[in-house]
Amino acid sequence: MSLNQKEDLPYEKIGFRSEENLETAVDLLSIGMEKTNSAAYSWNGMKREKNRNVVFQYTLSGEGAIDAGGKTHRLEQGKAFLLEIPGEHIYYLPETSKEWEFFYITLQGDVAVDCWSNITRRYGHVVQVDSEAALIDKFFEIYQQAIDQDLFDAYFSSSQAYAFLMEMYRHFKQSQTPEYFPANITDAISFMNKNYALPISMEEVAEAAGMSKYYFIKRFKEATDMTPGYYIRKKRIEKSLELLVRTELTMKDIAESVGYANDNYFSKVFRKTVGMAPGEFRKNKDRLPFDRIVIR
């Protein structure tokens, strides 16, 4: 959906309720697009409904504000907030703003709460999202369906809510490219990429990052959502998969080529990661329905 098409959509606030007790992973509670110029516009997170839900609200134009975590954040164009309700926050139209145009989506369910928790733990409650991002397109797809009354039952609206969550994860995962990492984390990643085939220690990786070992491990996990040990293992197993498919090297040679001195230990790590022994993988490589395996 183009920006021009988005601008043609009406301002509506649409809520969803069901009399049935549905066993869905996530539910769509409300969706809407608004423009306000009223100083009375203010939402206190501790005075909202008591059922746990989450909200994503995105500024299209103008400016709003939110008080959260002891700070006041300006919500300019392209800024969004992710909040859990109830919660200690207030969002409102500040005195310095003439109007605030935004859209929002409210979801309910443990998987939605987990998604918000995972993202806000690493990026905070206020984030910048490009207006052309697929996440924004997904919102407007669901909003258009809501306006057209195409969310015809609770199960379909639940599936669309879940699709929005997955687009959230995809968006923030894709922003995790090395150029966005702190310089010392990028240095560590570069060091591991170049030296994964060697028996490098965590102390050596931390030294490449210019940090102490334990502080480095903590910072790396915060930046990448994985431990540096897992990152090295991931690189080694991905390379071993390539060697198993494209070469006739022995297991011992492959193990040594990817940084494992012991081929039995290599086999153990491979099985745990891939789900089968390296010999079994090689034996069945021609019957695998893919050309390459990426370890996530």
BAFI-3210 file (N, C-alpha, C; in Angstrom, 3 decimals, decimal comma, padded with zeros to 6 digits):
// residues 296
n [1|2|3|4|5|6|7|8|9|10|11|12|13|14|15|16|17|18|19|20|21|22|23|24|25|26|27|28|29|30|31|32|33|34|35|36|37|38|39|40|41|42|43|44|45|46|47|48|49|50|51|52|53|54|55|56|57|58|59|60|61|62|63|64|65|66|67|68|69|70|71|72|73|74|75|76|77|78|79|80|81|82|83|84|85|86|87|88|89|90|91|92|93|94|95|96|97|98|99|100|101|102|103|104|105|106|107|108|109|110|111|112|113|114|115|116|117|118|119|120|121|122|123|124|125|126|127|128|129|130|131|132|133|134|135|136|137|138|139|140|141|142|143|144|145|146|147|148|149|150|151|152|153|154|155|156|157|158|159|160|161|162|163|164|165|166|167|168|169|170|171|172|173|174|175|176|177|178|179|180|181|182|183|184|185|186|187|188|189|190|191|192|193|194|195|196|197|198|199|200|201|202|203|204|205|206|207|208|209|210|211|212|213|214|215|216|217|218|219|220|221|222|223|224|225|226|227|228|229|230|231|232|233|234|235|236|237|238|239|240|241|242|243|244|245|246|247|248|249|250|251|252|253|254|255|256|257|258|259|260|261|262|263|264|265|266|267|268|269|270|271|272|273|274|275|276|277|278|279|280|281|282|283|284|285|286|287|288|289|290|291|292|293|294|295|296]
n.u [000,852|000,664|001,972|000,210|-002,200|-002,558|-003,065|-005,607|-007,266|-009,913|-010,339|-010,735|-011,823|-011,643|-012,954|-012,655|-014,461|-015,316|-017,770|-017,182|-014,939|-012,096|-009,388|-006,840|-003,592|-002,935|-004,828|-006,647|-007,443|-008,062|-007,935|-006,838|-006,918|-006,085|-006,513|-005,669|-006,256|-006,691|-006,151|-007,024|-006,515|-005,217|-003,696|-003,502|-001,544|-001,972|-004,587|-006,023|-007,801|-007,722|-006,924|-004,125|-002,570|-001,082|000,195|000,904|001,824|002,000|003,476|002,226|002,134|002,673|003,052|003,397|003,650|005,284|005,446|007,536|009,340|010,574|011,298|010,606|009,491|009,645|007,319|007,720|007,175|007,382|008,186|007,511|005,739|005,959|004,028|003,040|-000,095|-001,911|000,333|003,104|002,920|002,247|000,691|000,251|-001,089|001,180|001,646|003,149|002,520|000,465|-001,163|-001,675|-001,185|-001,797|-001,493|-002,711|-002,437|-003,818|-003,116|-003,725|-002,598|-000,242|001,915|002,085|002,697|005,192|006,614|006,633|008,048|010,555|011,458|011,374|013,132|015,589|015,567|014,168|011,198|010,407|010,728|012,269|010,754|010,836|008,668|008,154|008,563|008,059|006,625|004,932|003,377|002,099|000,496|-001,349|-002,521|-004,010|-005,614|-007,087|-008,533|-010,048|-011,635|-013,055|-014,505|-013,498|-012,241|-013,425|-013,919|-013,038|-010,857|-009,545|-008,846|-007,155|-005,089|-004,077|-003,242|-001,181|000,488|001,256|002,798|004,932|005,980|006,862|008,957|010,587|011,227|012,735|014,736|016,034|017,119|019,268|021,892|025,467|026,420|024,865|025,600|027,445|030,800|032,798|031,561|031,162|033,833|034,473|032,805|033,869|036,412|035,758|034,566|036,762|038,450|037,200|037,913|040,037|041,266|040,085|039,907|037,528|038,571|040,361|038,599|037,201|039,301|039,771|037,562|038,159|037,424|036,754|036,413|033,913|032,306|032,241|030,854|028,326|027,625|027,700|025,612|023,463|023,496|023,243|021,479|022,360|024,817|028,412|029,721|027,763|027,556|030,052|029,913|027,730|028,779|030,792|029,385|027,741|029,699|030,750|028,593|028,568|031,032|030,518|028,652|029,898|032,467|034,729|036,004|037,298|035,598|037,216|038,994|037,195|036,232|038,580|038,941|037,001|037,552|037,455|039,223|038,733|037,069|034,949|033,753|033,010|031,064|029,142|028,335|027,398|025,223|023,536|022,916|021,970|020,347|020,897|023,509|026,733|027,659|025,308|023,941|025,559|025,221|022,570|022,415|021,723|019,046|017,932|015,608|016,614|019,150|020,962|021,664|020,818|021,873|019,994]
n.v [-001,190|002,158|005,367|007,407|006,031|005,228|007,663|008,145|006,650|006,403|008,014|005,934|004,153|001,000|-001,674|-005,060|-007,853|-010,973|-013,386|-015,960|-018,287|-018,402|-020,460|-019,061|-017,898|-015,226|-012,229|-009,779|-006,742|-004,005|-001,489|001,370|004,717|008,029|011,598|014,157|017,263|018,038|019,148|017,598|015,041|012,254|009,428|007,315|004,725|003,205|003,434|002,092|-000,728|-003,810|-006,267|-007,868|-006,397|-005,268|-002,380|-000,831|002,181|004,627|007,528|009,510|012,171|015,531|015,804|013,878|012,935|010,981|009,840|007,752|005,284|007,164|009,216|011,747|011,375|012,595|012,236|012,241|012,449|009,240|008,036|005,486|003,923|001,182|-000,434|-002,043|-002,787|-003,013|-000,321|001,704|004,546|007,456|008,769|011,489|014,578|017,068|020,434|021,891|021,021|021,258|019,393|015,813|013,107|009,728|006,105|003,039|-000,225|-002,743|-005,567|-008,824|-011,444|-013,992|-014,417|-012,028|-010,255|-011,299|-010,747|-007,891|-007,484|-008,639|-006,956|-004,335|-004,624|-004,538|-002,370|-000,325|001,589|003,441|003,786|004,194|003,962|003,422|004,939|003,483|000,893|-002,681|-003,460|-001,293|-001,353|-003,781|-003,170|-001,357|-003,021|-004,745|-002,834|-001,836|-004,160|-004,315|-001,999|-002,615|-004,691|-007,243|-008,866|-011,429|-013,369|-014,399|-016,095|-015,597|-012,873|-013,223|-014,639|-012,660|-010,816|-012,300|-012,451|-009,794|-009,630|-011,324|-009,807|-007,678|-008,894|-009,603|-007,076|-005,811|-007,661|-007,535|-005,026|-005,514|-005,447|-005,526|-002,844|-001,381|-002,127|-001,491|-000,218|-001,809|-004,285|-004,904|-005,162|-007,491|-009,360|-009,313|-010,342|-012,957|-013,942|-014,065|-015,832|-018,197|-020,791|-021,406|-022,465|-020,430|-018,515|-017,297|-015,193|-014,120|-013,185|-011,268|-009,543|-008,583|-006,998|-005,118|-005,326|-006,608|-010,134|-011,066|-008,799|-008,276|-010,554|-010,090|-007,607|-008,348|-010,193|-008,510|-006,876|-008,583|-010,616|-013,170|-015,425|-014,919|-017,357|-018,994|-017,692|-018,205|-021,016|-021,268|-020,152|-022,030|-024,460|-023,845|-023,514|-026,095|-027,539|-026,667|-027,743|-030,478|-030,898|-030,022|-031,094|-033,940|-034,333|-035,895|-036,609|-035,915|-034,100|-032,100|-031,317|-030,222|-028,159|-026,358|-025,539|-027,433|-029,588|-032,159|-034,717|-036,251|-034,632|-032,549|-033,912|-034,332|-031,705|-030,922|-032,690|-031,889|-029,305|-029,449|-031,669|-034,180|-036,612|-035,661|-037,464|-038,735|-036,560|-035,946|-038,293|-038,113|-035,819|-035,305|-035,677|-033,715|-031,024|-028,459|-026,032|-024,919|-024,576|-022,425|-021,473|-020,392]
n.w [000,000|-000,958|000,219|-000,492|-000,784|001,848|003,030|002,162|003,722|006,150|009,401|012,022|014,954|015,990|017,718|018,981|020,098|021,613|022,377|022,783|024,381|023,150|022,067|021,338|020,331|020,291|020,415|018,565|019,837|019,427|016,856|015,080|013,624|014,260|014,647|016,711|018,375|020,844|024,120|026,105|025,479|026,833|028,209|030,869|031,904|034,199|034,752|032,941|031,438|033,307|032,275|030,866|028,147|025,047|023,340|020,239|019,006|016,534|015,232|012,706|011,856|013,163|016,728|019,658|023,134|025,662|028,964|030,532|032,335|033,961|032,270|029,788|026,555|023,271|020,679|017,644|014,045|012,623|014,936|017,312|020,010|022,323|024,545|027,594|028,982|031,998|032,998|034,133|032,843|030,852|028,050|025,772|024,309|024,071|025,398|023,649|021,143|018,276|017,026|016,785|014,840|014,425|014,400|015,852|017,337|019,305|021,204|022,637|024,782|025,745|023,987|022,648|024,717|025,396|023,042|023,006|025,391|024,786|022,716|023,818|025,918|024,721|022,941|024,098|025,042|023,183|019,757|016,507|013,379|009,992|007,608|005,335|005,995|006,137|008,328|008,867|006,578|007,047|009,236|008,007|006,169|007,833|009,058|006,884|006,280|008,609|008,407|006,080|007,002|006,719|008,491|009,332|011,306|014,694|014,617|012,211|012,577|014,722|013,489|011,835|013,721|014,849|012,640|012,501|014,826|014,096|012,031|013,509|014,980|012,792|011,714|013,782|014,125|011,667|011,862|013,338|012,244|011,725|011,408|013,091|015,579|018,641|018,348|019,576|019,805|017,142|016,401|017,818|016,553|013,972|014,542|015,386|013,043|011,363|012,658|013,453|012,760|014,300|017,541|019,367|022,388|024,843|026,211|024,354|022,401|023,868|024,375|021,824|021,621|023,446|026,141|029,469|030,084|031,269|031,277|028,586|027,590|028,676|027,431|024,736|024,561|025,154|022,896|020,655|021,221|021,659|023,007|022,882|022,681|021,528|019,076|017,865|017,703|015,981|013,576|013,063|012,716|010,529|008,540|008,550|007,547|004,925|004,055|004,349|002,352|-000,012|-000,217|000,072|002,418|005,380|008,532|010,631|009,425|008,673|011,144|012,275|010,463|011,093|013,617|015,701|017,670|018,324|016,757|017,672|019,593|017,924|016,376|018,327|018,985|016,491|016,072|018,144|017,319|014,622|014,559|013,651|013,076|011,687|009,726|008,936|007,903|005,674|004,194|003,449|001,974|-000,705|-000,745|000,705|001,051|000,405|-000,356|001,358|004,813|007,397|010,528|013,213]
ca.u [000,000|001,490|001,673|-000,987|-003,347|-002,720|-003,647|-007,020|-008,034|-010,623|-009,999|-011,701|-011,372|-012,405|-012,695|-013,070|-014,797|-015,936|-018,448|-016,598|-013,622|-011,318|-008,022|-005,953|-002,320|-002,960|-006,099|-006,704|-008,429|-008,501|-007,062|-007,406|-006,104|-006,692|-005,827|-006,215|-005,670|-007,281|-005,266|-007,607|-006,083|-004,214|-003,971|-002,697|-001,472|-002,427|-006,033|-006,631|-008,379|-006,776|-006,422|-002,840|-002,492|000,028|-000,184|001,906|001,253|002,990|003,184|002,224|002,481|002,516|003,909|002,836|004,675|005,029|006,247|007,743|010,672|011,169|011,706|009,611|009,953|008,870|006,865|007,632|006,877|008,248|008,437|006,450|005,984|005,463|003,710|002,153|-001,171|-001,587|001,746|003,386|003,216|001,181|000,968|-000,652|-000,733|001,838|001,262|003,957|002,080|-000,861|-001,955|-000,947|-001,823|-001,145|-002,310|-002,384|-002,993|-003,764|-003,179|-003,786|-002,083|001,111|002,948|002,210|003,428|006,590|007,198|006,891|009,093|011,829|011,878|011,626|014,310|016,796|015,486|013,424|009,770|010,206|011,588|012,098|010,397|010,654|007,275|008,053|008,893|007,029|005,806|003,892|002,470|001,282|-000,561|-002,382|-003,253|-004,995|-006,548|-007,993|-009,433|-010,992|-012,577|-013,888|-015,162|-012,977|-011,780|-014,774|-014,124|-011,978|-009,674|-008,804|-008,242|-006,042|-003,972|-003,497|-002,522|000,060|001,339|001,823|003,872|006,083|006,581|007,600|010,224|011,397|011,712|013,785|015,847|016,769|017,870|020,418|023,046|026,661|026,660|024,111|026,166|028,559|032,048|033,547|030,864|031,500|035,215|034,450|032,188|034,870|037,460|035,231|034,368|038,061|039,240|036,373|038,557|041,108|040,767|040,143|039,291|036,654|039,443|040,890|037,505|036,962|040,433|039,537|036,528|038,669|036,654|036,997|035,666|032,532|031,575|032,033|029,783|027,062|027,329|027,448|024,258|022,521|023,497|022,929|020,510|022,981|026,119|029,499|029,979|026,787|027,872|031,165|029,404|026,882|029,648|031,508|028,475|027,347|030,813|030,858|027,526|029,060|032,087|029,904|027,930|030,700|033,765|034,794|036,896|036,897|035,008|038,328|039,489|036,162|036,241|039,748|038,774|036,067|037,971|037,281|040,362|038,211|035,945|033,811|033,066|032,375|029,848|028,170|027,820|026,659|023,948|022,693|022,503|021,272|019,346|021,386|024,963|027,277|027,700|023,939|023,629|026,255|024,621|021,254|022,475|021,052|017,592|017,466|014,811|017,148|020,531|021,821|021,027|021,275|021,636|019,440]
ca.v [000,000|003,357|006,406|008,115|005,189|005,283|008,952|008,128|005,862|007,225|007,876|005,110|003,395|-000,240|-002,649|-006,435|-008,639|-012,252|-014,018|-017,293|-018,393|-019,015|-020,865|-018,449|-017,475|-013,769|-011,673|-008,375|-006,057|-002,760|-000,922|002,651|005,838|009,224|012,883|014,918|018,562|018,336|019,043|016,599|013,698|011,748|008,051|006,856|003,269|002,546|003,579|001,362|-002,015|-004,604|-007,403|-007,552|-006,308|-004,448|-001,427|-000,233|003,431|005,181|008,910|009,812|013,591|016,238|015,337|013,509|012,759|009,888|009,754|006,337|005,003|008,349|010,156|012,208|011,154|013,245|011,271|012,929|011,605|008,076|007,445|004,617|003,376|-000,152|-000,423|-003,054|-002,207|-001,753|-000,025|003,035|005,462|008,353|009,389|012,628|015,672|018,084|021,831|022,427|020,428|021,681|018,190|014,543|012,096|008,460|004,887|002,130|-001,579|-003,304|-007,030|-009,516|-012,809|-014,127|-014,289|-010,596|-009,674|-011,733|-009,998|-006,525|-007,549|-008,907|-005,791|-003,167|-004,890|-004,224|-001,115|000,680|001,688|004,359|003,334|004,843|003,003|004,093|004,866|002,503|-000,439|-003,710|-003,465|-000,277|-001,895|-004,836|-002,523|-000,807|-004,158|-005,175|-001,724|-001,849|-005,292|-003,969|-001,027|-003,310|-005,793|-008,504|-009,706|-011,986|-014,098|-014,210|-016,880|-014,887|-011,682|-013,715|-014,974|-011,400|-010,272|-013,070|-012,026|-008,501|-009,921|-011,850|-008,692|-006,933|-009,592|-009,496|-005,703|-005,495|-008,573|-007,020|-003,838|-005,991|-005,662|-005,078|-001,406|-000,788|-002,557|-000,675|-000,517|-002,915|-005,537|-005,143|-005,661|-008,880|-010,167|-009,412|-011,242|-014,327|-014,337|-014,349|-016,816|-019,290|-022,075|-021,585|-022,724|-019,152|-018,493|-016,157|-014,094|-013,504|-012,442|-010,095|-008,638|-007,930|-005,995|-004,151|-005,430|-007,788|-011,284|-011,180|-007,623|-008,475|-011,537|-009,406|-006,609|-009,034|-010,753|-007,394|-006,316|-009,546|-011,590|-014,494|-015,363|-015,045|-018,782|-019,490|-017,111|-018,973|-022,349|-021,083|-019,985|-023,280|-025,487|-023,433|-023,835|-027,556|-027,981|-026,397|-028,705|-031,806|-030,963|-029,688|-031,759|-035,323|-034,357|-036,771|-035,903|-035,351|-032,919|-031,061|-030,824|-029,355|-026,995|-025,395|-025,155|-028,474|-030,506|-033,514|-034,943|-036,771|-033,480|-031,885|-034,665|-034,099|-030,342|-030,919|-033,382|-031,046|-028,113|-029,755|-032,699|-035,469|-036,700|-035,153|-038,541|-038,933|-035,403|-036,114|-039,424|-037,744|-034,442|-035,186|-035,759|-032,574|-030,119|-027,106|-025,952|-024,406|-024,457|-021,283|-021,684|-019,160]
ca.w [000,000|-001,049|001,192|-000,936|-000,453|003,298|003,365|001,792|004,681|007,134|010,814|012,742|016,118|015,856|018,775|018,706|021,274|021,292|023,504|022,953|025,016|022,071|022,408|020,362|020,920|020,406|019,943|018,181|020,681|018,803|015,837|014,707|013,185|014,843|014,651|017,831|018,725|022,145|025,271|027,007|025,081|027,779|028,637|031,999|031,819|035,421|034,856|031,832|031,831|034,083|031,519|030,245|026,700|024,585|022,300|019,357|018,500|015,600|014,842|011,275|011,725|014,421|017,812|020,948|024,169|026,592|030,178|030,860|032,848|034,563|031,236|028,820|025,190|022,209|019,682|016,360|012,891|012,512|016,258|017,821|021,342|022,629|025,962|028,158|029,791|032,666|033,158|034,660|031,749|030,402|026,755|025,696|023,424|024,900|025,162|022,544|019,883|017,821|016,770|016,760|013,981|014,732|014,382|016,951|017,353|020,651|021,140|023,920|024,739|026,281|022,948|022,365|025,855|025,263|021,928|023,473|026,403|024,112|021,931|024,674|026,744|023,966|022,202|024,835|024,747|022,062|018,662|015,209|012,335|008,703|007,144|004,248|006,514|005,949|009,540|008,694|005,558|007,653|010,010|007,146|005,599|008,834|009,258|005,730|006,469|009,682|007,852|005,094|007,709|006,185|009,600|009,461|012,553|015,683|014,269|011,164|013,163|015,531|012,593|011,379|014,870|014,958|011,524|012,883|015,776|013,367|011,299|014,531|015,204|011,584|011,581|014,736|013,864|010,515|012,259|014,100|011,389|012,422|011,425|014,177|016,844|019,135|017,632|020,178|019,469|015,730|016,387|018,282|015,488|012,905|015,018|015,365|011,650|010,754|013,406|013,985|012,490|015,275|018,902|020,085|023,717|025,074|026,620|023,136|021,761|024,708|024,170|020,529|021,864|024,403|027,383|030,282|029,588|031,740|030,825|027,151|027,388|028,993|026,407|023,470|024,661|025,063|021,538|019,594|021,718|021,743|023,659|021,904|022,475|020,552|017,773|017,294|017,354|014,806|012,416|012,810|012,196|009,177|007,640|008,445|006,641|003,566|003,741|004,220|001,079|-001,184|-000,236|000,553|003,566|006,479|009,662|011,409|008,715|008,751|012,527|012,439|009,579|011,685|014,955|016,719|017,661|018,556|015,848|018,438|020,173|016,791|016,044|019,402|018,814|015,228|016,295|019,013|016,575|013,367|014,791|013,146|013,056|010,422|008,730|008,443|007,066|004,388|003,489|002,933|001,466|-002,006|-000,554|001,498|000,215|000,419|-000,801|002,410|006,120|008,193|011,960|013,789]
c.u [000,886|001,097|000,417|-002,247|-003,609|-003,417|-005,137|-007,885|-008,714|-010,069|-011,105|-011,031|-012,246|-012,003|-013,238|-013,330|-015,450|-016,576|-017,867|-015,261|-012,707|-009,904|-007,074|-004,700|-002,279|-004,270|-005,939|-007,817|-008,958|-007,470|-007,671|-006,386|-006,827|-005,851|-006,467|-005,492|-006,184|-006,272|-005,767|-007,175|-004,941|-004,634|-002,977|-002,726|-001,939|-003,936|-006,769|-007,197|-007,301|-006,260|-005,134|-002,973|-001,354|-000,456|001,053|001,253|002,327|002,563|003,322|002,603|002,220|003,450|003,090|003,968|004,280|005,981|006,342|009,168|011,358|011,624|010,500|010,203|009,047|008,542|006,620|007,301|007,887|008,585|007,227|006,766|005,341|005,258|002,871|001,149|-001,742|-000,083|001,931|003,862|002,000|001,584|-000,141|-000,208|-000,106|001,411|001,981|003,503|000,672|-001,762|-001,046|-001,768|-001,070|-002,076|-001,867|-003,013|-002,779|-004,007|-003,211|-003,277|-000,640|002,184|003,145|003,001|004,907|007,303|007,565|008,045|010,461|012,350|012,227|012,832|015,583|016,771|014,786|011,976|009,468|011,221|011,298|011,805|010,138|009,232|007,074|008,379|007,730|006,099|004,660|002,880|001,548|000,170|-001,688|-003,158|-004,364|-006,046|-007,562|-009,000|-010,481|-012,063|-013,566|-014,676|-014,771|-012,333|-013,014|-014,998|-012,898|-010,708|-008,851|-008,141|-007,058|-004,834|-003,297|-002,721|-001,178|001,026|001,988|002,970|005,117|006,772|007,351|008,967|011,147|012,024|012,888|014,967|016,695|017,560|019,116|021,602|024,268|026,869|025,886|024,666|027,201|029,867|032,792|032,882|031,141|032,913|035,263|033,876|033,173|035,973|036,984|035,025|035,678|038,759|038,435|037,033|039,708|040,504|040,839|039,410|038,397|037,466|040,007|039,828|037,237|038,072|040,281|038,491|036,984|037,909|037,159|036,062|034,192|031,694|031,274|030,884|028,418|026,669|027,006|026,030|023,209|022,386|022,960|021,868|021,052|024,315|027,215|029,863|029,038|027,121|029,007|030,689|028,551|027,731|030,339|030,593|028,007|028,449|030,953|029,774|027,949|030,111|031,542|029,226|028,888|032,047|033,629|035,759|036,383|036,298|036,086|038,847|038,480|036,154|037,390|039,609|037,860|036,360|037,759|038,441|039,913|036,990|034,737|033,019|032,357|031,061|028,749|027,523|026,952|025,277|022,999|022,131|021,608|020,185|019,710|022,899|025,493|027,352|026,331|023,540|024,277|025,601|023,313|021,239|021,723|019,534|017,048|016,749|015,294|018,624|021,480|021,027|021,645|020,902|021,155|019,566]
c.v [001,236|004,366|007,177|007,332|005,207|006,572|009,005|007,356|006,766|007,033|007,076|004,444|002,159|-001,215|-004,011|-007,162|-009,934|-012,834|-015,400|-017,217|-019,149|-019,339|-020,371|-017,926|-015,972|-013,275|-010,199|-007,711|-004,785|-002,306|000,402|003,638|007,100|010,451|013,709|016,246|019,002|018,137|018,014|015,179|013,248|010,365|007,648|005,337|002,531|002,661|002,894|000,053|-002,923|-005,844|-007,009|-007,506|-005,371|-003,536|-000,950|001,007|004,199|006,570|009,090|011,258|014,280|015,676|015,016|013,413|011,592|009,999|008,287|006,148|006,213|009,393|010,578|012,070|011,895|012,202|012,003|011,932|010,468|007,414|006,602|004,252|002,010|-000,211|-001,632|-002,349|-003,297|-001,576|001,407|003,946|006,352|008,868|010,386|013,595|016,774|019,501|022,414|021,929|020,890|020,485|016,979|013,558|010,785|007,299|003,995|000,768|-002,141|-004,796|-007,607|-010,934|-012,864|-013,942|-012,826|-009,906|-010,047|-010,960|-008,591|-006,510|-007,741|-007,668|-004,611|-003,372|-004,446|-002,855|000,008|000,743|002,594|004,032|004,147|003,769|003,776|003,892|003,851|001,083|-001,404|-003,791|-002,468|-000,741|-002,953|-004,233|-002,069|-001,899|-004,602|-004,090|-001,663|-002,988|-004,993|-003,000|-001,705|-004,475|-007,158|-009,377|-010,439|-012,863|-013,964|-014,960|-016,185|-013,631|-012,066|-014,034|-013,710|-010,706|-010,982|-012,683|-010,672|-008,705|-010,415|-010,758|-007,786|-007,567|-009,437|-008,099|-005,437|-006,444|-008,052|-005,773|-004,205|-006,292|-005,040|-003,569|-000,699|-001,190|-001,540|-001,140|-001,702|-004,264|-005,906|-005,692|-007,129|-009,796|-010,371|-010,392|-012,697|-014,823|-014,739|-015,549|-018,010|-020,654|-022,366|-021,850|-021,472|-019,256|-017,271|-014,941|-013,364|-012,673|-011,157|-009,065|-007,884|-006,832|-004,923|-004,147|-006,593|-008,895|-011,234|-009,974|-007,744|-009,438|-010,893|-008,436|-007,257|-009,597|-009,657|-006,889|-007,287|-010,577|-013,019|-014,345|-015,440|-016,500|-019,387|-018,958|-017,882|-020,349|-022,299|-020,968|-021,300|-024,338|-025,128|-023,756|-025,339|-028,118|-027,798|-027,424|-030,115|-031,978|-030,873|-030,392|-033,201|-035,432|-035,309|-035,943|-035,227|-034,076|-031,769|-030,450|-029,850|-028,066|-025,937|-025,138|-026,169|-029,461|-031,950|-033,743|-035,549|-035,618|-032,685|-032,575|-034,420|-032,720|-030,266|-031,535|-032,516|-029,859|-028,433|-030,807|-034,050|-035,448|-036,184|-036,221|-038,787|-037,777|-035,557|-037,217|-039,028|-036,367|-034,271|-035,234|-034,615|-031,576|-028,673|-027,166|-025,565|-024,331|-023,287|-021,564|-020,374|-019,162]
c.w [000,000|000,019|000,812|-000,591|001,049|003,710|003,055|002,785|005,704|008,537|011,489|013,926|016,194|016,952|018,404|020,015|020,810|022,543|023,790|023,669|024,059|022,532|021,328|021,064|021,158|019,824|019,599|018,988|020,046|017,789|015,422|014,195|013,641|014,542|015,769|017,991|020,087|023,266|026,265|026,639|025,980|028,235|029,717|032,030|033,050|035,614|033,707|032,339|032,417|033,359|030,799|028,730|026,326|023,458|021,545|018,761|017,751|015,149|013,340|011,010|013,055|015,480|019,056|021,951|025,055|027,777|030,565|031,346|033,436|033,560|030,399|027,430|024,217|021,145|018,363|015,259|012,782|013,831|016,673|019,257|021,466|024,135|026,335|029,064|030,695|032,827|033,615|033,531|031,493|029,025|026,448|024,604|024,273|024,509|023,951|021,175|019,529|017,538|016,704|015,936|014,164|014,419|015,517|016,700|018,750|020,576|022,548|023,754|025,187|025,217|022,563|023,468|025,768|024,161|022,366|024,482|025,764|023,388|022,833|025,573|026,030|023,294|022,961|024,378|023,563|020,972|017,397|014,172|011,049|008,192|006,031|004,704|006,307|007,159|009,426|007,646|006,150|008,492|009,090|006,410|006,557|009,047|008,113|005,854|007,542|009,180|006,907|005,689|007,126|007,253|010,114|010,680|013,443|015,312|013,182|011,723|014,051|014,654|012,064|012,505|015,028|013,843|011,824|013,873|015,051|012,552|012,254|014,758|014,000|011,468|012,515|014,610|012,713|010,856|013,046|013,199|012,048|012,460|012,539|015,549|017,323|018,493|018,235|019,918|018,017|015,603|016,803|017,216|014,349|013,289|014,958|013,946|010,984|011,387|013,939|013,789|013,447|016,653|019,769|021,425|023,849|025,530|025,396|022,428|022,538|024,527|022,856|020,657|022,838|025,712|028,212|029,802|029,991|031,330|029,334|026,882|027,627|027,884|025,069|023,449|024,539|023,633|020,496|019,966|021,650|022,453|022,593|021,650|021,458|019,162|017,096|016,852|016,092|013,536|012,057|012,192|010,793|008,169|007,474|007,528|005,190|003,164|003,564|002,871|-000,110|-001,265|000,218|001,726|004,638|007,608|010,508|010,762|008,787|010,144|012,739|011,625|010,172|013,163|016,052|016,614|017,764|017,680|016,566|019,078|019,079|016,440|017,069|019,253|017,557|015,425|017,119|018,241|015,392|013,552|014,226|013,147|011,722|009,333|008,115|007,524|005,695|003,554|002,810|002,259|000,142|-001,886|000,287|000,601|000,249|000,049|000,328|003,701|006,864|009,650|012,558|015,291]
res [m|s|l|n|q|k|e|d|l|p|y|e|k|i|g|f|r|s|e|e|n|l|e|t|a|v|d|l|l|s|i|g|m|e|k|t|n|s|a|a|y|s|w|n|g|m|k|r|e|k|n|r|n|v|v|f|q|y|t|l|s|g|e|g|a|i|d|a|g|g|k|t|h|r|l|e|q|g|k|a|f|l|l|e|i|p|g|e|h|i|y|y|l|p|e|t|s|k|e|w|e|f|f|y|i|t|l|q|g|d|v|a|v|d|c|w|s|n|i|t|r|r|y|g|h|v|v|q|v|d|s|e|a|a|l|i|d|k|f|f|e|i|y|q|q|a|i|d|q|d|l|f|d|a|y|f|s|s|s|q|a|y|a|f|l|m|e|m|y|r|h|f|k|q|s|q|t|p|e|y|f|p|a|n|i|t|d|a|i|s|f|m|n|k|n|y|a|l|p|i|s|m|e|e|v|a|e|a|a|g|m|s|k|y|y|f|i|k|r|f|k|e|a|t|d|m|t|p|g|y|y|i|r|k|k|r|i|e|k|s|l|e|l|l|v|r|t|e|l|t|m|k|d|i|a|e|s|v|g|y|a|n|d|n|y|f|s|k|v|f|r|k|t|v|g|m|a|p|g|e|f|r|k|n|k|d|r|l|p|f|d|r|i|v|i|r]
***
